Amino acid sequence: MAAPRAAFRSILRAFGMLRRVLCTVLLMGALPSLAEASQGHISVVLLGATGDLAKKYLWQGLFQLYIDQVSSGHSFTFHGAALTDLEPGQKLMFDVLKKLACPPDESPNRCAVLKDQFLKLSQYHQLKTAENYTALNREIEMLLHQEGLKEAGRIFYFSVPPFAYTEIARHINSSCRPPPGAWLRVVLEKPFGHDLESAQQMAAELMSFFREEEMYRVDHYLGKQAVAHILPFRDQNRQFLDPIWNRHHVERVEIVLKEIVDAKVIKLILSIRLQYSLEDALASFAWALLKLACQYPGRTSFYEQYGVIRDVLQNHLTEALMFLTMELPGNLSKAEEVLQCKLQALQSLRGLEKQSVVVGQYQAYASHVQEELQKGQDYVSTTPTFAGVLVHSDSLRWEGVPFLLTSGKALDERVGYVRVLFKNRAYCTQSEALRDAGHSQCKPKQIVFYIGHGALNTPAVLVSRNLFRPIMPKSSWREVVGQPDLHVFGQLLSDYYMYSPVKERDAYSVLISNIYHGRKDFFITTENLLASWAFWTPLLNSISHQAPRLYPGGVENQHFLDFEMVSGELAFTVAEPVELLNPSGPMPSDYKTIQSKFRQSPLVSAWSEVLISQLASDVEKTASRAVARSGQFHLALSGGSSPVALFQRLARHHYNFPWRHTHLWLVDERCVPLTDPESNFFSLHNHLLQNIRVPYFNVHPMPVHLHQRLCVEEDGGPELYAKEIVALVANASFDLVLLGVGTDGHTASLFPHSENGLEGTQAVVLTESPVKPHQRMSLSLPLINKAQQVFVLVMGKGKHDITTQISRVGHEPRKWPISGVNPSSGQLVWYVDYEALLG
């Protein structure tokens, strides 16, 4: 009976404390009467109340909320919760609360009173079992009943590792929800998954307990004052920005977060993203669960799982990107409109490819991993600690504008900023020394949202004086005159209008205030979260085994991590020194040509990049000869992944290609709408057509989608395509057909034992693939063999086995369709990279 009596005494003390606090507030003149002392009562429950994140930021943010809202008409109680037993947990928590700092703009006397009240309104609870949550709910209800207060709502802040979310959510949903008429706000800390699949799983679990409007996913960068002001700045300065905030005037955008620390310096018990206190964890079996979930106790272990792209770019920098690129809603105060505009901006981003990114890893990282994760000396990590990513939007406003997202550890400075650099079309006859910053159109034009640290060491908004004097809210931002000789982004500070916050606020204080006000637009919705992971996951998968460039760290990096945009791709500007110690396999310089023949036909073999370069040159030569001979070039292209690198090479490096005289045909097509990402035409459009100037009537997609249905035999799609070929291509003989080879020996969409297309008189046929989408349309083998030239491209280790197999077989098209490719009066050339040839 001792425990229930102790709990009851705790409840009685809470009643008395709340009554005394309300009376003190009344005596201070903060509220008119006890009856009006509450528009409603708010209970704030901080889970993980003695963890590192709570100690460093969250309790201070809650205290700031209390200071700001003590006169708002709401009453508060603050419930710290953890796994630790009552007495030690209470001591740990109140040790933190006694160290809370008063804001510099608050009078010491008033702050001392408010701090005393805050401590009296704060209680510690052990939340470990379902019974503990039931007891907390009962205590909140009894407290409200005793004081005659109406409940406005409850905030549960999850400062715990994500693996604990589901169990806590279940307890809250079953026994700790507020009554009808009061709201529930559940605050969640990242990481919100590791990729799209894990994010979907976590979201589904949470959605089984909470409604979307109840969940507030925190990205603390949205609380950074410079980032939070991007949308208000755009809204308040529409008259100046509307004409220039677009692709015609913006040269590029840089979104940067640089850190000087490495992954080992932040040595917490767990990653800051997986916060929980050691004291809490030791209190129960949860410590065993925690070790199982996180495996190793340092920041490096977190980084080894996540890396810089997951840790920073997928969330912080992407959110800033959305604030820049989204269309402004009619009313910024309507969270639903803001979130919808953000989602649309996210969905308009062009998919990322391996060529869109450069990655690095500081040299000491490998030893940090080996030490902390107890790996052997032969352990190799490909986790990037630095990344630069080139992002494009396909929206009409931003098409063609490069957005550079960059972040890394062990760099030369700590700084964060969002920089919009405008095009400069002016030529000024006046010498540079005599140019007036406010009027000269030859000086750089830029707007910078300076997040913090760096040369300015404060949040700021900078606008070049030769753009416009911005409208800024005087209540929250003030114009400042900085050091006149300080250079920022290539300009003297005096060349800018510069504004800094009237009152600097910690990001968590800003976000906790927004939680209180129900401002969902400062948080990540499920839909936006999954859209972000859908954008980043393909890139993460494509570079998962890519070796990052090693860099020394700090000022010694010099120009080693500088990168540039080259034909829509990113590349480091300085070559990486290569030291080869006991190379275990063939290197690029070891081979020029392996052999001159493959299946009795000419063979071109090289490392993949060299091979694609040679193939692109040969395609252009073939095109030029055909145009010189007949005035036209008819090129039939296969689908799949192999030709993508060729398409990109042709678009970005072959400016003399005779596109005006080229007709583009499809060798095969999947039976899906042409706008479906699975469509071969969709891939051709994304990687080639939209980047070249080919007459639209020279592009011939396969008619797989007729009468609002796909590949129905009665619609006669194959016959229509065959007639088009006969009408436009002399003797139905293409100048060049580009083919690939599948791991089963198929080519085009002609599969082993296909009933159609391997022989006979039909030029175009419908076929069945063993993998989805099953239905295909394809040129037949007899039509392919009428071509003047056929190039077969085979790349990658995954094609080594089939390459070896077909090198040994004869003419067996029913078993190996590629073996049936043998132009009757033309030439066949094989382009096989070393990985496919040698394994």
N, C-alpha and C positions, 0 to 999 in steps of 0.2 A: 504493500500500500504506500510505501515511501515515495515511489516515483510519481504516482498520480497526484499525491499531496504537494510534491515539489512543483509539478506542472501547474496545479491550481494556484499556488502562491505566486508563480511567475505571471499568470494571467491577471491576478489581482494587482500585482505591481504595475503591469502594463496599463490597466485601467487608470490607476492613480497617476502614472506618468503622463498619459495622454491628456487627462483632465488638467494637470498642472501646466503642461505646455500650452494648451489652449487658453488657459487663464493668463499666462504670461504674455502670450501674443495679444490678447485683448488689452492688457494693461499697457502694452507698448503702443497701442493705437493702431495695430496692423489690421485688425478686423473689427467691424462694427458691432457684432453681437454673437453670442454663442449659437443662436439659432441660424445665423448666416455664416457661421464659422465653416460650414461645409456645404459647397455645392455637391459634395460627395467625398467619401474617404477613399484614398488610394493606398493599397498595400503593395510595397515593393519587396520582392523576394530575390535576393542575390545568391545564386547557387555557386559554390566554389568561393565563398566569401573570404577565405584566408589564403587564396591562391595568389600568384604573382600579378596577374592582370588586375585582380580586384585591389590588391595593395597599391599598385602603381597608378591606376587610372580610375577604376570604377567607383570606389568609395568617394574619391574626390569629386567625380562627376555627379554622384547622387547628392553630395553635400551642396554642390553648386546649384543643383536643381531645387533643393530645399530653400536655399538663400533666395533664388529667383522667384519661387512660387509660394513662399510662405504667406503672402498676402493675396493669393489668387482666389481664395474661396474654397480650396481643397484642403483637407487635412491628410496627414501622411503617417504611416509607420513603416519602418525599414527592418526587414527580416534577413539577417545574414544566415546562410545555411551551408553546411558542409557535412562530411562524414564523421568528423571528430566528435568525441563525447562532449557533453554539455559544458563542464567546467573548463577543461583545457581549450576547447573551441572558443568559448566566451572570452577567455583571457587573450587568445591570439587575435581575435577580431577587435577587441577594444584597444589592444596595443596599436593596431592600425588606426582606429578612429581618433585616438588621442593625438595622433601626428598630423591630422588633416590641417591643411594650410588655409588661411583666410585669403580671399582674393585681394589684390593690391588696391582695388578701387573701393573696397568696403571699409567702413569705419571700424577701428579695432573694437570699440565698445559693443557696437551692434553685432559684429561678427562673433565676439565672445559669447554673447547671449544666445545667438542662433546656433553656435557650435554646441553649447551646453544642451539646448533643446534637442538638437539632432542626435546627440548621444543618448538622451533619455528616450527618444522615440525609436531607438535601434535595439534589436534583440537578436540573440543567437539561438539557432535551432539545429539539432542534429536531424538531418533528413537522410535516412538510410533505408527505411522500409515503408511499405504501404501504410502501416499504422502511423508512422511519423507524419506523413502527408495528411492523413485524416485528422490527426491531432492539431496540425497547423491550421487547417481549415476551420476546425472547431474553435480554436483560439481567436482567429480573425472574426468569426461570426459573433462570439461572446463579447469581444471587445466593442464591436459596433453596436450590439444590442444594449450593452451597459451604458454607452455614451449617447445612445439615441441618434447615431449617425447612419446616413444612407451610404451604401457602398457604390462608388463610382466605377472602380475597376481594380484589376490586379496586374502587376508587371512581374514576370518571372524572367530574370536575366541568367542565361545559361553560360556561366564562365567555367565550363567543364569541357572535357574532350568529347568530340562528336560521337564516339562509340557509346557514350553514356546517354545520348539524347533520347533514344527510343524508350528506355526504361523510365526515365524521368517524365517524359511526355505522357506515358501511360498512367503514371501515378497522378499527375496533375489533372488529366482528363477524367479519371475515374473518381477522384476524391477531393480535388482542390480547385475546382472551377468556381468562379463567382456566381451568384444567383442571377436569374434572368433580369435583364435591364442594366446590368453592369458589364463592362467590357473586360476582355482578357488580351494581354499583349505579351507574347513570348519572344524573347530576344535571343538570337543565335549567333555564335561566333564562327568564323571560318577556321579550318577549311570545310567547304561544302562539297566534298567529294574530291576525287582524284582525276576523274575524267567524266565523260557524259554518262556512261553506264552507272558508275557509282553515285553520281549526283542524282540520277533518276531514282535509284534505289532509296537513297536517303530521303529524297523529297516524297516518295510514295509512303514511306514509313511515317513521316511527320504529318502528312495529309490525312492519315487515318486517325489522328488525334486532334488536329487543329485545323481550323478554316484558314484560307489564304490571308484574309484580312487580320488574323490574329498573330501572324508570324512576321517578325522584323529581323531579317538577316543583316548583320552588321558588316559593312566595309568601312573601316574607320577613316579611309581617305575621303569619304563623302562628308566627313565632319571637319576636314581641313578647311580653314576659312577661305583660302584662295580657290580651292576646288569648288566649295559650296557656293561661291559667288559667281561662277561662270554663267549659269543660267540667268540669275538676276542681272548681271552685267549685260548680257545679250538682249534681255528684255528692255532694260532701261535705256539702252543705246541703239534701239532699232533704227532710228532715223539716220544714224551714221553707218551702221553695220549692214543694213539691208542691201545697199548697192554693192558692197565689197565682200560680204561673207559667202564666197562661192568660188568655183573653180576658175573663173575668169580673172580673179584678182589674188587668190591665195597661192603662193608658190609651194609652200610645204608647211607641215605642222610637226613639231617635236614634243613628245611627252616622255619625260625623263625622270628617273629616280635612281640616283647614284649613292652608294654607301662605301665608306672607307673600311668598315669592319669586315672580317671574314665570317665564315659560317661557324667557326669555333668560338669566337670572342663572346658571343651571346650565350653564355653557358648556364642555361636554366635547368631546373630539374627536368622540365619537358620543354618542348617548343612553346614559344609564346602563343602559338595557335592551338596548343593542346594543354591549356592551363589547368592546373589542379595543385593544391599545396601538398608538400611532403607530409605535413602534420595530418592533413585529412586522410591521405592515402594510407598512412601507417595505422590508422584507426581501425581498419577492417580489411576484409579480403579484397577490397577494391584495388589495393596496391598491386596484388597479383594480377588482376585483370588489366591494370594500367600497364604493367611491364609487358604483359603478353601483347597488348595492342600496340605499344610503342617500341618495344623491344630494347631500345637503347636510350640512355638518359641525357643526350645532348642535342644541341641545335644542329650539329652536323648530321645526326641520324634523321632529323626532320628534312633537312635539305637533300639528303640522299634519296628520300622518297619523292620529294616534290620538285626541287630545282627552281630556278629563278622565274621561269615562265608561269608555272602554276602558282608560285608564291606571290608574284607581283603583277605580271602582265595580264594574266587571265582575269584579274579582279580590279586592283587599284587603277592600273593604266587604262584598262578597257572602259571603266566607268567614266574616267576623265574624257576619254575619246567620245563616249556617247553624249556627254554634255556639250561637246564642241560640234558634233555632226548632226544631232537630232534637229528636226524642225521644231520651232518654238510653238507650243500650244497657244491657243487664244487666251488662256488664263493659267498662269503659273501656279496659282493657289489651288488648282484642282489636281490632286495627286494622280487620279486615274488618267487624265489627259497627258500628264508628264510621263508617266510610266509607259503609256501606249506609244508615245513618240520615241522614247528610248528604245523600246522593243523594235519598232520599225527601222530605226537607225542601225541597230545590231543586225537585223535580218538583211540589210542592204549591203553588208560588208562582203567583199569578194573572198572566196575561199583561199586559204593560205596553202602554199606549197613549200617544199624543202628549200627552194631558191629564194623564198621570201625572208629567210632568217640567217643570221650569223650567230654562232654560239661560242662561248669561251669558258675556261675553267682556270682559276688561279692555281699556280703550281703546287702550293702547299696543301691543296684540298685533298689530294690522294692520300697523303700521309695522315691527315686529320681523320679521314674515313677509316683507314687501316687501323689507326689507334683506337678510335672511339667504338667502331663496330667490330673490332678484333678480327680484322681481315688480314690475310697473308700478303706478303710483298707482291705477289703476282696478281692481286685483285685490281681490276681496272674499272674505274667509274667513268661513265659518259654523262653524268649529271651536269648540266650547265649552271655555272654561277654568274655568267654574263650572257645577255642576249640582246640583239637588235633585230627588230621585226618590222618589215615594210607592209603596211596595211593600205588597202584601197577600198573605197566605197563605190558602189555602182549607182548610187543615187544621182539624180540629174544635177543636184547642187555641187557634189564633190567628185564627180567622175574625173579621174586622171590626177587628182591631187594626192601626193604621197604623204602618208602619216607614219612617222617613225616613232616606234615605241622602244625605249631602251632602259635597261636596268642591270645592275650588277653589284657584286660584292668585291671588296679589296680593290676599289678604284681610287682615284687621286683626290676625291673630295666627296663630302656629303652634301647633297643638294637635290631638290625636286622642283620641277617647273613644267608648265605647259606653254609652249611658244608657238604663236601663229605668225609666220613670216610672209609678208605680202610681196607680190611682184613689183618690180620697179622698172617702168618703161621710159623713165625720163633720162634726158641727157642735159647736163648743166654746164654752161660755158664758164661759170664762175669757178675760181680755184677752190679746192676743198677747204682751205684754211679760212676762207671768207664766207662759207655757206652758213646761213642762219638755220638752226635746228628746227625752228618753228615753221619755216616757210620753204626751205630747200627740199625739192622733191627727189633729189639725188641721194639723200641720206636714207639709210635703211628704214623700212616701215614695219613695225611689229607690235604685237600685243602679247604681253607675257603675264601669265598667272603664276606668280612665284610662290611655291608651296612653303618653302622655308629653308633654313640653314644657308650654306654657301656664302657668297660675298655680302649679301644683304642681311642674312641672319634674322629674317622676319618675314611673315607672309606679306605679300604685296601684289598690287596690280600695276603694271607698267604699260603705258600707251605712248608710242612715238609722237612727238609734238607735231610732226608733219602729217599725221593722220587726223586727229580731232581731239578736243578736250572732252574727256568722258564725263557722263553724268554719274555721280556716285552718291549713295545715301550718306548724308553728313552725320547721321546718328551713329553709324557703324564704321564708316571709313573716313579717314582724314588725309588731306594732301600733305605730303612731306617733302622737304628739301634734303636730299642725301648729300653724300660727299661728292662735290662737283667734279673731282678728278678721277672718281671710280668708274671703271669701264664694266659694262654689263652687256653681254651679247653684241660685242663689237661697237657699242656706242657709249659715249659719256652718259653718266646717270642724269646729267642736266639736259640731255636730249629727250628725256621722257617726262610725261606727267606721271608722278608716282604717288600711290595711295597705299596706306597700311591700315590695319584695323584700329579703331579707337580703343578697343579692349581685346587683347589677345585671349583666345579661348582654346583650351585643349579640345582635340577632336572628339573625345569621348563625352566631354561636357556638352558639346553641340549636339551629338547624336542622342544622348539621354534626354535632352530637352525636346528633341524631335519625337522621341518615343512618347513622352508625356503628352505632347500635342497631337499625336496620331498622324504625323507627317510621313506617310508611307513612301513618298517619292525620294526620301533620303536613304532608302533601304532596298534590298535586292529581292524582287519577287521570284516565285518559283519559275514563272515563264521566262523571265529575263535571265535567271541563273542557267537554265537548261539551254537557252539560245546561245549564251556565252560559251558554255562547254561544247556545244555543237560546232561552234566556230573554231575553237582552239584544239579540240581533241584530234582531228586528222593531222594537224601539224605535229603535235606531240608524238603521235604514233610514228610519223614518217621520220622523225629525227631521234627516236629512242635509242638507236644504236650508232648514231653519228658521233664520231670523235670530236669533242670541242677543241678549239684552239687554246693552247696553254698560254697563260700570261703571268708575269712575275708578281704583280700586285703593287698597288700604291703608285707613287710618282714614277717608279721604274717602268710602268706600262708605256709611257711616252706615246708614240703613235701606233702602238701595236694593236689596239682595238678599234682604231679608226676604220670606218667602213663607208662605202659609197653605193649609190644606186646606178646600176649598169643595165640598161635595156629592161627595166622593170624587175630586176633582181638585185639582191644585196651581195656585196663581196667585200672582204677586207681589203684595204688599200695597200697594205704592206704585206709582202710575201712572208709566209711562216718559215723560219729556219727548220730544216729537216735533218735529224740525226738518226741514221739507220744503224741499229746495232743488231747484228746477226739476223738479217731479214729471213723470215721463215718461208716466204713464198715469192713468186715472181713479181718484179716491180715494173712500172710502166716503161722504163728505159731498156728493159731486157729484151723487148720484142719490137720488131717493126712489122713483120708479117710471119704468121705461123706456117701457112701453106698457101698456095695459089689457087687451089681447087677444093670445092666441097660438093660432093655428089656430081662430079664431072662439070661443075659450073664455077665461074669466077668467085673467089672469096675475098672479102675485105674484113680484116679483123684488127681490133685495137681495143684499148680501154674505152669505156662507154662514152665519155665526153668527146674523145678524139673521133670515135666511130660516128657519133651523131653529127659532128662537124663535117666529116668526110661525106656522109650520106646527104646532108643538106646541100653541100656543094655539088654533088653528083646530080641531085634532083634539079638544081638550078641550071646546070649545064644541059641536061636533057630537055628542060623546058625551053631554053634559049634556042637549041637546035630545032625543036619542033615548031616554034613560032617562026623561025627563019625559013623553014621548009614549007609550012602550010598556013601560017598566020594564026594558028591556034595550038593550044596545048591542053590535052584531055588527061587529067590526073585522077585516078581512083584510089581512095584512101581507106585503110582498114581502121576499125575501132580498137578499143583496149587501151592499156596503159603505156605500152611501148612507144607508140608514135607521138605521145605528148611532148617528149623532149625534142623531137624533130619539129613539131609544130612551133614550139617556142623558139627554137633556133632559127627557123625560116622567118618568123615574124620579127625577130629582134636583131638579126644580123645580115639578112639578105635583101638589101634595099633596091638592088637591081633586078630582082625577080620579076618576070613579065606577068604580073597578076592581072593586068587589064585584058590579057589575051588568054587567060587560063580558065578552063572549066573544071570545077571540082565536083567529083562524084563520090558516092559511098560504095565501098566494096560490100559492106554488110551493115545491118541495123537491127537493134533490139526492138521488139514490138511494144514500145512504150511511146507516150507522147514525146514530141521532139524537145519539149521544155523539161522533160524529166532528166535529172542528173545521170540516170542510167543510159540515156540515149547517146549513141556515138556522135550524132550530129550536135548534141549539146556540148560534148567535149570539144569537137572540132570548132564550134563557134567560140567557146570560152578561150581556147588556147591559140587559135589562129585567125578565124574570120573577123573577129572584132578588132584585130590589130593590124589588118592589112586592107588595102583598097582593091577589092575584087568586085566587079559589077554583080549586083545581086542576082541578075538573071543568068549569071554564069555558075550559080551555086545550085546543085541538084540533089536535095535530100531524098531519101527513099520514101515512097508514099505508104508508110505503114499505118497511118491514121486517116482513114477515109470514112465518111458518113458517120462520124462520131463513134467509130469502133476500130479495133486494132487487129490488123492482119487477118481479116476474114476473107476466105478464098473467093467468095462470090463477088467481092468488091474489085477483084482483078488488079490488085496493087502490083504484083510482079510483071504482069503484062503491060501495065502503063509505063513502068520504068524501062522495060525492054524496048517499047516503042520510042520512048524519049532518047534512048541510047542510039537506036538505029537512025533516028531523024537527025541527030547532031554529030555523031561520031562516025567518021568515014570507015566503012566496012565493019562497023561495031568493034573496031580495034583501038583500044586505048593506047595513048602514047606511053603511059607508065601506070603500072598497078603496084601499089605498096601493100605487102602482106606481112602478117606476123605468124607465129606458130604457138599453139597452145601446148600445155604439158601432156595432152593426150594425142598430139599430132594433128589437131584440127587446124585449118586455116580459113580465113574469112569466117563465115558461119556454116562451114561444111564440116560436119563431125563424123567420126568413125561410124561406118555402117549407115550413113544417112540414106534415106530413101530417095531424096531429090538432090540434084545438083552435081553429083559426081560424074555423071555421064548423061547422054541424051542431047536433045536439041533445045531445051529450055535455056534462055539466057539468064533469067532471074527466077529464083525459087523461094518458097517458104520452107524453113527447116525447123527442127526441134533441137534445142540445146539440153544437155544433161543437167545444167545448172540454171537457176533463175536469172533473168526472165527467160523462160523456156522457148517461147516463140521468137523466131528470127526471120529476117529477109536477107538473101545473099545473092551475089553474083555466082553463077555456076562455074564449075571447073572448065568446061569447054569455052565459055566466054573469056575467062581469065587467060587461058592459053592462046587466045587470039591477039593479046597485047603485043606491042612493039618491044616493050621491056617490062620485066617484073623484078622488083627488088623485094627481098625477104629480110626483115629485121628481127633478130633474135638477141635478147639481152637478159642478163641476170643469172645468178647461180641456180635459181629455180628452174631454169631451162636447160641446165647441163645434161640431165639424164635423157631428155627427149632429143637434144642435139646429137648426143652420142648414138642414140638408137637410130635416128633417121640417116645418120652417116653410113649405116651398115645395111639398110634395107634397099630393095629395088623399087620397082613401080608397083606399089600396092595401095592405091588410093582408098579402097574400101576400108582398109585397116589403118592406114596413115594418110589422110587426105592431102597433107603437104607433099607427099611423094608423087602425087599426080600433077604437080605444077611443072609444066614443061612447055614453054611457048613454042607453038608450031613453026613460026617464022621469025621469032624475036629472040631476045637474050634474057637469061635469068642470072641475077647476081645476088649472092648471099652476103649480108652484113651481120656478122656475129661477134659480140664482144668477148673479151678474154674469159670473163666469168662463166658465160654460157659454154664457151669452147673448152675451157680447161677445168672448170669447177672450182 
